[in-house]
Amino acid sequence: MEISFLPSEYLINCIRKLGDIKRLESNFFLRAVRIKNKSEKTIRLIQYRFDIKRNNNCVKTIIYNEEMIKEKSEDVEQILEKLDNPDIAKIFMGVEEFWKKELYSSNILEPNYETGFRLEHFTHMDLDPVDQLVLTVTYVEEEEEKKEVCTIPLVQYKNENQYTFPLKGAWIAINTFDNPYEHRRMNSQEFGFDLGQLDENMVFIPPKGNKNEFFCFHGKEVIAIADGEVVDTFNEIPENPSAGELLPEDKMREIINKFGYIPLAAGNFVVVRHSGNECSFYAHLIPNSIKVKKGEKIKQGQVLGLLGNSGNSSAPHLHFQLMKGSDFLTARGLPCYFTNITEIEGNKIEIIDKNFSVIYAD
């Protein structure tokens, strides 16, 4: 049996402090697992066991029975048609192909056939962080029960650089990494988030139909989080006409045919490479507002463009993410720690780890 997983090599364990209870929450995300039958005989998978460990000692166990294995296999099978498109596969998986559709099966695997599961989110509260996720697959081959073990390291990632926030003032961050149903489902966006502000009615996203200019933060300056080099920009997509209203379908088809999926999703954007090949990505900018060009050396705090409502956007906002590498489709998402932000009560923080956090950047 062969077990492969994404992201490959290790998972990033982002640690969250849990305030007065003096505990830490380990928080990590297993994007996908492929289990391939390398035997010359048919096998039947009967159990997945996840052991979360610290210093080789198990602190939590999660078990999926045979019925759950079937359900998780069916979940993958339902999306394989969409993953035929290489760009869509990369957006979600980070690779062009992970499972082979023609060899995909449920929990009963003929020789060379495979199955799998996706989007497993794990948390564990304890005094200290955990450092291993051990997956044990139990299967039956010719009435004999066997096991295959896959050990996945959990790494606490530290940034290579000192970063400042990409906007000035007070902002609300949504779809952060503790929400596993939004950005975290996509490869390079695992630790990405969206930034906006409340309107006068204390509403983050107001009723559909409000024009972009209605939003007081539309057109705010987006700034570089550190020194670096601009490695990519896009500046040509019109803004969506209003909140909740995307461009017409024929215009979106034209964008895909001419430019591909990245501008359709991100709208107008800037990518900056910093030391250690950490790359910051700023999306949904106003067309023709980008003030830097590819190959330009820039400084921390330099204005890159203006916050807008282009691409896959429901209202004006900034989508921000940090990546290991510059390719929006294949680069690995990274957590980003900032040196100049406080939370709503004025306490200094480094990372945005709660959905709908109110953040102030000086």
Secondary structure, DSSP 8 states (H G I E B T S, - for coil): -EEEEESSS-EE-EEEE-GGG--EEEEEEEEEEEEE--SSS-EEEEEEEEEEEETTEEEEEEEE-HHHHHHHHHHHHHHTTGGGSHHHHHHHHSSS-SS-GGGB-SSEE-TT-EEEEEEEEEEEEESS---EEEEEEEEEETTEEEEEEEEEEEE----SS-B--SS-EEEEEES-TT-TTTGGGSSTTTT-EEEE---TTS-SS--TT-BGGGSTTTT-EEE-SSSEEEEEEE----B-SBTTB---HHHHHHHHHHH-HHHHHH-EEEEEE-GGGEEEEEEEE-TT-----TT-EE-TT-EEEEB--BSS-SSS-EEEEEEESS-TTTSEEE---BSSEE-TTS-EESS--STTEEEEE-
